[in-house]
Amino acid sequence: MKDVHRLILTAGFALALVAASAFAGARNGRVLTLEEAVTLALEHNARLNAARAGVEGARQRVRVARANLLPKVDAQLGYRRLDPASVRRANVFLDVGRELVRQFGTGDPNDVRPGAYLNTFATTLQVVQPIYNGGANWAAAAATQAQEEGEAFNLEDTEQEVILQVRTRYLRALQARELLALAQKTLEASRAHLKAVRKMFEVGMRSRTEVLRWEVQAAGDEGRLVEAENQLAIALAALKQVLGVPQSEAFSLVPLHLEPDTVMADLDRLIEQARLEHPRLKALAATVDAQRAGVRLARASLLPKVNFVYQLGWEQNSTLALDSFAYWNAAVAVQIPLFHSFGNVAKVQESRAELNRLQALQTESERLVAFEVIRARLRLQAAYKRIQIARKAVEQAEANLRSLSNTFEVGLAANIDVLDGEVILRKARTDLIQARYDFWIARAELDRAIGTISP
C-alpha cells in the first residue's frame, strides 16, 4: 500500500515535467515551439495571404492616382485609302495651281498640296497637362494613400488575430496533453489501488463491496482517459488548421514554464494604450481619412476644370515617314459644370453621409476595444486568483488523501473515504491545470485587446 500511495502523491508540479518528457520524446515529427508555430502560421495562413494581396492592390492604386497628376501623351495614327477616281478628281487642278505659283513668283510651288492621296497616312502627338480640376486628382491621391495605410493596418490586425489564435490553440493543446497525463496517472493509481484491495480481500481484510467500488472507479478512469485522448486530438487538429499545415503532419509541442504574474499598468492606461496602438482602430482612422478625401473628390465635380493641351502633327501624305509639313497648336481648355440634374450635389451629400457613418463606427469601435481590454483584464485577474485557490486545494487534497491512506492501511478508514479523497485530488489538480492555461490565454487576449501582441 505504501507504494500505491507514493504513486498517487507524485503528481503536482512534477506532472508538468512528465508532460514535457512526453512531448520531447515524441518519435514522429519535429519539435515545434510556440514561436515556431507563430512563424509557421504567419507564412501559410490563408487570411494573411489575402490581406497581403490587399495591401499590394492598394499600393498600386496609389501609383495610379499619383500618375493622374502627370501629363498624358498620346499618339494618333490614321490610315485611309480612296478609290482612284476620287483621287483624280481631287487633284485635277494640282498641276495648274503649281504652275501659276511658279509664273507669278508668289511662293514655293510645292506649297500647293494634293487634295487627296490614294493611300493617306496621318500622325499627331497630343500632350494634356491638368492644371486645375477642383482638386480631384489631389483628393484621389490622398484617398488612395489613406486606403493603402488602412490595408497595412488591416494586415497588422489580421496578423495579431492569427497570433492570438495560434497562442490559444497551442496552449489548449498543451493543456489537453497535461490533462491526458493526469488521466493516465489517475488510472494507474486506481489500478494499483484495485490490485492492493483484491489482495486484502483474499486475506479477509476487505469486503467484496470494496473491491467492486475500486473496479467501478478504474472503469470510470478508463473512460476519462479516452475522453482526454480525444480532447488532445481535437486540440491538435485545431492548431494545425490555424497553422495552415496538413492534418497528416506530425509534430510535438514544447511546454511553457511560465510563472503567473499580474503586475501591469492600471486600467485607464491600458485603455489609452489600446486607443493609440490597436491596429483595428488605426485602420478605421485611415478609412475615415480616405472618406474625407472622398468628400473633397465629390465636391470637385462642382468646380471648373482647366487643362493645357498641346498638339504636334504632320500633314497627311502618302508615306509613313514624317517628311511632310509639320504643324502645332497649344490651347487652354476650361470646362465649367452648369447643370447635371443635381447628380453632383447628390454625390457630395452621399459622401458626407458615408463620412458620418464611418466616424460613428470609429467611436463605437473605440468603445468596443475599451470593453475588450476590461474583459481581458478581469479574466486575467480571475484566472490568477483561481490559480492561488487551486494550489491550496491541491495541497489540502494531497494532505487529506495522505491521512486517509495511512488510516486505511490499518483498517481505520472506510474505502469510500479513500475514493472520495482520490476524486477530490483529481479535481483539484484538474482545476489547477485549467486555471494556469486560462491565465496564459487571458494574458494573450489582453495583449491582443491592447494591440501589442507579437510573435
MOGIDA-V753426 format. One record per residue. N is the residue number from 0. SS is DSSP state (H for helix, E for strand, - for the rest). OMEGA is omega in degrees with one decimal (999 if undefined). D_FIRST is the distance of its C-alpha to the first C-alpha in whole Angstrom. Layout:
n:N ss:SS omega:OMEGA d_first:D_FIRST
n:N ss:SS omega:OMEGA d_first:D_FIRST
This chain:
n:0 ss:- omega:179.5 d_first:0
n:1 ss:H omega:177.7 d_first:4
n:2 ss:H omega:179.5 d_first:5
n:3 ss:H omega:-177.8 d_first:5
n:4 ss:H omega:176.3 d_first:6
n:5 ss:H omega:178.0 d_first:9
n:6 ss:H omega:-178.3 d_first:10
n:7 ss:H omega:-170.0 d_first:11
n:8 ss:- omega:-179.6 d_first:13
n:9 ss:- omega:180.0 d_first:15
n:10 ss:- omega:-175.6 d_first:17
n:11 ss:- omega:-179.7 d_first:20
n:12 ss:H omega:179.8 d_first:23
n:13 ss:H omega:179.3 d_first:21
n:14 ss:H omega:177.4 d_first:22
n:15 ss:H omega:178.9 d_first:25
n:16 ss:H omega:177.3 d_first:25
n:17 ss:H omega:178.5 d_first:23
n:18 ss:H omega:-179.3 d_first:26
n:19 ss:H omega:179.9 d_first:28
n:20 ss:H omega:177.6 d_first:27
n:21 ss:H omega:178.2 d_first:27
n:22 ss:H omega:-174.2 d_first:31
n:23 ss:H omega:-177.6 d_first:32
n:24 ss:- omega:179.8 d_first:31
n:25 ss:- omega:-176.7 d_first:33
n:26 ss:- omega:-177.0 d_first:35
n:27 ss:- omega:175.5 d_first:38
n:28 ss:- omega:-178.2 d_first:40
n:29 ss:E omega:175.7 d_first:41
n:30 ss:E omega:-174.2 d_first:39
n:31 ss:E omega:176.4 d_first:40
n:32 ss:- omega:178.6 d_first:40
n:33 ss:H omega:179.6 d_first:41
n:34 ss:H omega:178.3 d_first:45
n:35 ss:H omega:178.1 d_first:45
n:36 ss:H omega:178.7 d_first:45
n:37 ss:H omega:178.9 d_first:47
n:38 ss:H omega:179.1 d_first:50
n:39 ss:H omega:-179.9 d_first:49
n:40 ss:H omega:-179.6 d_first:50
n:41 ss:H omega:-179.6 d_first:53
n:42 ss:H omega:-169.5 d_first:54
n:43 ss:H omega:-175.9 d_first:54
n:44 ss:- omega:-175.7 d_first:53
n:45 ss:H omega:179.6 d_first:56
n:46 ss:H omega:179.4 d_first:57
n:47 ss:H omega:178.2 d_first:57
n:48 ss:H omega:177.2 d_first:60
n:49 ss:H omega:179.3 d_first:62
n:50 ss:H omega:177.8 d_first:62
n:51 ss:H omega:176.9 d_first:63
n:52 ss:H omega:177.1 d_first:66
n:53 ss:H omega:177.7 d_first:67
n:54 ss:H omega:-179.6 d_first:67
n:55 ss:H omega:176.9 d_first:69
n:56 ss:H omega:178.2 d_first:72
n:57 ss:H omega:179.0 d_first:72
n:58 ss:H omega:179.1 d_first:73
n:59 ss:H omega:177.0 d_first:76
n:60 ss:H omega:175.8 d_first:77
n:61 ss:H omega:179.4 d_first:78
n:62 ss:H omega:178.5 d_first:80
n:63 ss:H omega:-178.7 d_first:82
n:64 ss:H omega:179.1 d_first:83
n:65 ss:H omega:179.8 d_first:84
n:66 ss:H omega:179.2 d_first:86
n:67 ss:- omega:176.9 d_first:88
n:68 ss:- omega:-174.9 d_first:89
n:69 ss:- omega:177.7 d_first:91
n:70 ss:- omega:176.1 d_first:94
n:71 ss:E omega:-178.0 d_first:94
n:72 ss:E omega:-179.7 d_first:97
n:73 ss:E omega:174.2 d_first:98
n:74 ss:E omega:179.0 d_first:100
n:75 ss:E omega:-179.9 d_first:102
n:76 ss:E omega:179.8 d_first:104
n:77 ss:E omega:177.7 d_first:106
n:78 ss:E omega:179.1 d_first:108
n:79 ss:E omega:178.0 d_first:111
n:80 ss:E omega:178.2 d_first:113
n:81 ss:- omega:176.2 d_first:117
n:82 ss:- omega:-176.4 d_first:119
n:83 ss:H omega:-178.9 d_first:122
n:84 ss:H omega:179.3 d_first:125
n:85 ss:H omega:178.2 d_first:123
n:86 ss:H omega:-179.2 d_first:123
n:87 ss:H omega:-178.9 d_first:126
n:88 ss:H omega:-179.1 d_first:127
n:89 ss:H omega:-174.9 d_first:125
n:90 ss:- omega:-174.5 d_first:127
n:91 ss:- omega:-179.6 d_first:130
n:92 ss:- omega:-177.1 d_first:132
n:93 ss:H omega:-177.3 d_first:130
n:94 ss:H omega:179.1 d_first:132
n:95 ss:H omega:-179.3 d_first:135
n:96 ss:H omega:-179.5 d_first:133
n:97 ss:H omega:-179.4 d_first:132
n:98 ss:H omega:178.3 d_first:136
n:99 ss:H omega:178.4 d_first:137
n:100 ss:H omega:-178.8 d_first:135
n:101 ss:H omega:-177.2 d_first:136
n:102 ss:H omega:-176.7 d_first:140
n:103 ss:H omega:178.0 d_first:139
n:104 ss:- omega:-177.3 d_first:137
n:105 ss:- omega:-179.8 d_first:135
n:106 ss:- omega:179.1 d_first:132
n:107 ss:- omega:179.5 d_first:130
n:108 ss:H omega:-179.9 d_first:130
n:109 ss:H omega:176.9 d_first:127
n:110 ss:H omega:175.1 d_first:126
n:111 ss:- omega:-172.5 d_first:127
n:112 ss:- omega:176.6 d_first:124
n:113 ss:- omega:177.6 d_first:124
n:114 ss:- omega:-179.7 d_first:123
n:115 ss:- omega:177.1 d_first:120
n:116 ss:- omega:175.2 d_first:119
n:117 ss:- omega:174.2 d_first:118
n:118 ss:E omega:-175.3 d_first:114
n:119 ss:E omega:177.5 d_first:113
n:120 ss:E omega:-179.7 d_first:110
n:121 ss:E omega:-179.5 d_first:109
n:122 ss:E omega:179.5 d_first:107
n:123 ss:E omega:172.8 d_first:106
n:124 ss:E omega:-179.7 d_first:103
n:125 ss:E omega:177.8 d_first:102
n:126 ss:E omega:178.2 d_first:100
n:127 ss:E omega:177.8 d_first:98
n:128 ss:E omega:176.6 d_first:97
n:129 ss:E omega:177.1 d_first:96
n:130 ss:E omega:-179.9 d_first:97
n:131 ss:E omega:177.0 d_first:96
n:132 ss:- omega:179.9 d_first:94
n:133 ss:- omega:-177.8 d_first:93
n:134 ss:- omega:-176.3 d_first:90
n:135 ss:H omega:-178.2 d_first:88
n:136 ss:H omega:178.7 d_first:87
n:137 ss:H omega:178.2 d_first:86
n:138 ss:H omega:178.7 d_first:84
n:139 ss:H omega:178.0 d_first:83
n:140 ss:H omega:178.5 d_first:82
n:141 ss:H omega:-179.7 d_first:80
n:142 ss:H omega:-179.4 d_first:78
n:143 ss:H omega:176.7 d_first:77
n:144 ss:H omega:177.8 d_first:76
n:145 ss:H omega:177.7 d_first:74
n:146 ss:H omega:176.8 d_first:72
n:147 ss:H omega:177.7 d_first:71
n:148 ss:H omega:178.6 d_first:69
n:149 ss:H omega:178.3 d_first:68
n:150 ss:H omega:178.1 d_first:66
n:151 ss:H omega:177.8 d_first:65
n:152 ss:H omega:175.2 d_first:63
n:153 ss:H omega:176.4 d_first:62
n:154 ss:H omega:178.1 d_first:61
n:155 ss:H omega:179.4 d_first:59
n:156 ss:H omega:177.7 d_first:57
n:157 ss:H omega:177.2 d_first:56
n:158 ss:H omega:179.6 d_first:55
n:159 ss:H omega:178.7 d_first:53
n:160 ss:H omega:178.2 d_first:52
n:161 ss:H omega:178.0 d_first:50
n:162 ss:H omega:178.4 d_first:49
n:163 ss:H omega:179.4 d_first:47
n:164 ss:H omega:179.7 d_first:46
n:165 ss:H omega:179.7 d_first:44
n:166 ss:H omega:-177.9 d_first:42
n:167 ss:H omega:-176.7 d_first:41
n:168 ss:H omega:175.3 d_first:40
n:169 ss:H omega:179.9 d_first:39
n:170 ss:H omega:178.2 d_first:36
n:171 ss:H omega:176.4 d_first:36
n:172 ss:H omega:175.4 d_first:35
n:173 ss:H omega:178.4 d_first:32
n:174 ss:H omega:179.3 d_first:31
n:175 ss:H omega:179.1 d_first:30
n:176 ss:H omega:177.3 d_first:29
n:177 ss:H omega:178.1 d_first:26
n:178 ss:H omega:175.5 d_first:25
n:179 ss:H omega:177.8 d_first:25
n:180 ss:H omega:177.5 d_first:22
n:181 ss:H omega:178.9 d_first:21
n:182 ss:H omega:177.7 d_first:21
n:183 ss:H omega:179.0 d_first:19
n:184 ss:H omega:-179.9 d_first:16
n:185 ss:H omega:178.5 d_first:16
n:186 ss:H omega:177.6 d_first:16
n:187 ss:H omega:179.2 d_first:14
n:188 ss:H omega:179.6 d_first:11
n:189 ss:H omega:178.5 d_first:12
n:190 ss:H omega:177.6 d_first:12
n:191 ss:H omega:176.1 d_first:9
n:192 ss:H omega:-179.1 d_first:8
n:193 ss:H omega:179.2 d_first:11
n:194 ss:H omega:-179.7 d_first:10
n:195 ss:H omega:-179.4 d_first:7
n:196 ss:H omega:177.0 d_first:9
n:197 ss:H omega:177.7 d_first:12
n:198 ss:H omega:178.8 d_first:10
n:199 ss:H omega:177.1 d_first:10
n:200 ss:H omega:-178.5 d_first:13
n:201 ss:H omega:179.9 d_first:15
n:202 ss:- omega:175.2 d_first:15
n:203 ss:- omega:-179.1 d_first:16
n:204 ss:- omega:179.2 d_first:13
n:205 ss:- omega:-177.3 d_first:13
n:206 ss:- omega:177.2 d_first:17
n:207 ss:H omega:179.3 d_first:18
n:208 ss:H omega:179.6 d_first:19
n:209 ss:H omega:175.6 d_first:15
n:210 ss:H omega:179.9 d_first:15
n:211 ss:H omega:179.8 d_first:18
n:212 ss:H omega:179.1 d_first:17
n:213 ss:H omega:174.9 d_first:14
n:214 ss:H omega:177.0 d_first:17
n:215 ss:H omega:179.3 d_first:19
n:216 ss:H omega:179.7 d_first:17
n:217 ss:H omega:178.3 d_first:17
n:218 ss:H omega:177.0 d_first:20
n:219 ss:H omega:178.6 d_first:21
n:220 ss:H omega:175.2 d_first:20
n:221 ss:H omega:177.5 d_first:22
n:222 ss:H omega:178.5 d_first:25
n:223 ss:H omega:176.9 d_first:24
n:224 ss:H omega:177.8 d_first:24
n:225 ss:H omega:178.1 d_first:27
n:226 ss:H omega:178.3 d_first:29
n:227 ss:H omega:177.2 d_first:28
n:228 ss:H omega:178.5 d_first:29
n:229 ss:H omega:179.2 d_first:32
n:230 ss:H omega:177.4 d_first:33
n:231 ss:H omega:179.2 d_first:32
n:232 ss:H omega:179.1 d_first:35
n:233 ss:H omega:-179.5 d_first:37
n:234 ss:H omega:178.6 d_first:37
n:235 ss:H omega:177.7 d_first:38
n:236 ss:H omega:178.4 d_first:41
n:237 ss:H omega:178.6 d_first:42
n:238 ss:H omega:179.5 d_first:42
n:239 ss:H omega:179.7 d_first:44
n:240 ss:H omega:-177.6 d_first:46
n:241 ss:H omega:176.9 d_first:47
n:242 ss:H omega:-178.4 d_first:47
n:243 ss:- omega:179.7 d_first:50
n:244 ss:- omega:178.7 d_first:48
n:245 ss:- omega:179.0 d_first:48
n:246 ss:- omega:-179.6 d_first:44
n:247 ss:- omega:-178.2 d_first:44
n:248 ss:- omega:-177.8 d_first:44
n:249 ss:- omega:174.4 d_first:40
n:250 ss:E omega:176.1 d_first:39
n:251 ss:E omega:-175.4 d_first:36
n:252 ss:E omega:-178.9 d_first:36
n:253 ss:- omega:-179.9 d_first:35
n:254 ss:- omega:178.0 d_first:33
n:255 ss:- omega:177.2 d_first:35
n:256 ss:- omega:-176.8 d_first:33
n:257 ss:- omega:176.7 d_first:35
n:258 ss:- omega:-179.7 d_first:35
n:259 ss:- omega:-178.7 d_first:36
n:260 ss:- omega:-178.5 d_first:40
n:261 ss:- omega:179.1 d_first:42
n:262 ss:- omega:-178.7 d_first:45
n:263 ss:- omega:179.6 d_first:48
n:264 ss:- omega:179.1 d_first:52
n:265 ss:- omega:-171.9 d_first:53
n:266 ss:H omega:-178.6 d_first:53
n:267 ss:H omega:179.4 d_first:57
n:268 ss:H omega:177.7 d_first:57
n:269 ss:H omega:179.3 d_first:54
n:270 ss:H omega:178.8 d_first:57
n:271 ss:H omega:177.6 d_first:60
n:272 ss:H omega:178.0 d_first:58
n:273 ss:H omega:179.9 d_first:57
n:274 ss:H omega:-177.2 d_first:61
n:275 ss:H omega:-168.9 d_first:62
n:276 ss:H omega:-175.1 d_first:60
n:277 ss:- omega:-177.4 d_first:58
n:278 ss:H omega:178.4 d_first:60
n:279 ss:H omega:178.4 d_first:60
n:280 ss:H omega:177.0 d_first:63
n:281 ss:H omega:179.0 d_first:65
n:282 ss:H omega:179.3 d_first:65
n:283 ss:H omega:176.5 d_first:66
n:284 ss:H omega:177.2 d_first:69
n:285 ss:H omega:177.0 d_first:70
n:286 ss:H omega:176.9 d_first:71
n:287 ss:H omega:177.8 d_first:73
n:288 ss:H omega:178.7 d_first:75
n:289 ss:H omega:179.7 d_first:76
n:290 ss:H omega:174.2 d_first:77
n:291 ss:H omega:176.2 d_first:79
n:292 ss:H omega:177.2 d_first:81
n:293 ss:H omega:175.6 d_first:81
n:294 ss:H omega:177.9 d_first:83
n:295 ss:H omega:179.0 d_first:85
n:296 ss:H omega:178.6 d_first:85
n:297 ss:H omega:179.2 d_first:86
n:298 ss:H omega:-178.7 d_first:89
n:299 ss:H omega:179.7 d_first:91
n:300 ss:- omega:178.2 d_first:92
n:301 ss:- omega:-172.9 d_first:94
n:302 ss:- omega:179.7 d_first:96
n:303 ss:- omega:177.0 d_first:98
n:304 ss:E omega:-178.8 d_first:98
n:305 ss:E omega:179.0 d_first:100
n:306 ss:E omega:173.0 d_first:100
n:307 ss:E omega:-176.6 d_first:102
n:308 ss:E omega:177.6 d_first:103
n:309 ss:E omega:179.3 d_first:105
n:310 ss:E omega:174.6 d_first:106
n:311 ss:E omega:-177.0 d_first:107
n:312 ss:E omega:176.8 d_first:109
n:313 ss:E omega:-177.6 d_first:112
n:314 ss:E omega:179.1 d_first:114
n:315 ss:E omega:175.4 d_first:114
n:316 ss:E omega:-171.7 d_first:115
n:317 ss:- omega:-179.7 d_first:115
n:318 ss:- omega:176.6 d_first:113
n:319 ss:- omega:-177.6 d_first:109
n:320 ss:- omega:179.0 d_first:110
n:321 ss:- omega:-173.9 d_first:111
n:322 ss:- omega:179.5 d_first:114
n:323 ss:- omega:-179.6 d_first:116
n:324 ss:- omega:176.7 d_first:117
n:325 ss:E omega:177.5 d_first:114
n:326 ss:E omega:176.6 d_first:113
n:327 ss:E omega:173.5 d_first:111
n:328 ss:E omega:179.1 d_first:110
n:329 ss:E omega:-177.2 d_first:108
n:330 ss:E omega:171.2 d_first:107
n:331 ss:E omega:-177.2 d_first:105
n:332 ss:E omega:179.7 d_first:104
n:333 ss:E omega:177.5 d_first:103
n:334 ss:E omega:-177.6 d_first:101
n:335 ss:- omega:177.8 d_first:101
n:336 ss:- omega:-179.7 d_first:99
n:337 ss:- omega:-178.6 d_first:101
n:338 ss:- omega:179.4 d_first:100
n:339 ss:- omega:178.4 d_first:97
n:340 ss:- omega:178.4 d_first:97
n:341 ss:- omega:179.9 d_first:94
n:342 ss:H omega:179.4 d_first:92
n:343 ss:H omega:178.6 d_first:91
n:344 ss:H omega:178.6 d_first:91
n:345 ss:H omega:178.9 d_first:88
n:346 ss:H omega:177.2 d_first:86
n:347 ss:H omega:179.9 d_first:86
n:348 ss:H omega:177.5 d_first:85
n:349 ss:H omega:179.9 d_first:82
n:350 ss:H omega:178.2 d_first:81
n:351 ss:H omega:178.1 d_first:81
n:352 ss:H omega:178.2 d_first:79
n:353 ss:H omega:176.6 d_first:77
n:354 ss:H omega:177.8 d_first:76
n:355 ss:H omega:178.7 d_first:76
n:356 ss:H omega:-179.1 d_first:73
n:357 ss:H omega:177.9 d_first:71
n:358 ss:H omega:176.1 d_first:72
n:359 ss:H omega:177.2 d_first:70
n:360 ss:H omega:177.4 d_first:67
n:361 ss:H omega:178.2 d_first:67
n:362 ss:H omega:179.9 d_first:66
n:363 ss:H omega:179.4 d_first:64
n:364 ss:H omega:176.3 d_first:62
n:365 ss:H omega:177.4 d_first:62
n:366 ss:H omega:179.6 d_first:60
n:367 ss:H omega:177.9 d_first:58
n:368 ss:H omega:177.0 d_first:57
n:369 ss:H omega:177.7 d_first:56
n:370 ss:H omega:179.2 d_first:54
n:371 ss:H omega:177.3 d_first:52
n:372 ss:H omega:-179.7 d_first:52
n:373 ss:H omega:-178.1 d_first:51
n:374 ss:H omega:-179.5 d_first:48
n:375 ss:H omega:179.8 d_first:47
n:376 ss:H omega:178.4 d_first:46
n:377 ss:H omega:177.5 d_first:45
n:378 ss:H omega:179.3 d_first:42
n:379 ss:H omega:179.4 d_first:41
n:380 ss:H omega:179.5 d_first:41
n:381 ss:H omega:179.1 d_first:39
n:382 ss:H omega:178.5 d_first:37
n:383 ss:H omega:178.6 d_first:36
n:384 ss:H omega:178.1 d_first:36
n:385 ss:H omega:177.9 d_first:33
n:386 ss:H omega:-179.6 d_first:31
n:387 ss:H omega:179.6 d_first:31
n:388 ss:H omega:-177.6 d_first:30
n:389 ss:H omega:177.9 d_first:27
n:390 ss:H omega:177.5 d_first:26
n:391 ss:H omega:179.5 d_first:26
n:392 ss:H omega:177.7 d_first:24
n:393 ss:H omega:178.7 d_first:21
n:394 ss:H omega:-179.6 d_first:21
n:395 ss:H omega:-179.5 d_first:21
n:396 ss:H omega:177.4 d_first:18
n:397 ss:H omega:178.5 d_first:16
n:398 ss:H omega:179.7 d_first:17
n:399 ss:H omega:-179.6 d_first:16
n:400 ss:H omega:177.7 d_first:13
n:401 ss:H omega:178.9 d_first:12
n:402 ss:H omega:-179.9 d_first:13
n:403 ss:H omega:-179.3 d_first:12
n:404 ss:H omega:179.0 d_first:8
n:405 ss:H omega:179.6 d_first:9
n:406 ss:H omega:178.9 d_first:11
n:407 ss:H omega:-178.9 d_first:9
n:408 ss:H omega:-178.1 d_first:7
n:409 ss:- omega:174.4 d_first:10
n:410 ss:- omega:-178.1 d_first:12
n:411 ss:- omega:179.5 d_first:14
n:412 ss:- omega:-180.0 d_first:14
n:413 ss:- omega:179.7 d_first:15
n:414 ss:H omega:-178.1 d_first:13
n:415 ss:H omega:179.0 d_first:16
n:416 ss:H omega:178.1 d_first:16
n:417 ss:H omega:176.9 d_first:12
n:418 ss:H omega:178.3 d_first:14
n:419 ss:H omega:177.7 d_first:17
n:420 ss:H omega:176.9 d_first:16
n:421 ss:H omega:-179.0 d_first:15
n:422 ss:H omega:-179.0 d_first:18
n:423 ss:H omega:179.9 d_first:20
n:424 ss:H omega:179.1 d_first:18
n:425 ss:H omega:179.2 d_first:19
n:426 ss:H omega:-179.7 d_first:23
n:427 ss:H omega:178.9 d_first:23
n:428 ss:H omega:176.4 d_first:22
n:429 ss:H omega:179.0 d_first:25
n:430 ss:H omega:179.5 d_first:27
n:431 ss:H omega:178.0 d_first:27
n:432 ss:H omega:-179.0 d_first:28
n:433 ss:H omega:-179.6 d_first:30
n:434 ss:H omega:180.0 d_first:32
n:435 ss:H omega:-178.8 d_first:32
n:436 ss:H omega:174.0 d_first:34
n:437 ss:H omega:179.0 d_first:36
n:438 ss:H omega:-177.8 d_first:37
n:439 ss:H omega:177.7 d_first:38
n:440 ss:H omega:177.2 d_first:40
n:441 ss:H omega:176.5 d_first:42
n:442 ss:H omega:178.1 d_first:43
n:443 ss:H omega:178.8 d_first:44
n:444 ss:H omega:177.7 d_first:46
n:445 ss:H omega:176.6 d_first:47
n:446 ss:H omega:178.6 d_first:49
n:447 ss:H omega:179.9 d_first:50
n:448 ss:H omega:178.4 d_first:52
n:449 ss:H omega:-176.9 d_first:54
n:450 ss:- omega:-176.4 d_first:55
n:451 ss:- omega:-179.8 d_first:53
n:452 ss:- omega:-175.5 d_first:50
n:453 ss:- omega:179.2 d_first:51
n:454 ss:- omega:999 d_first:49
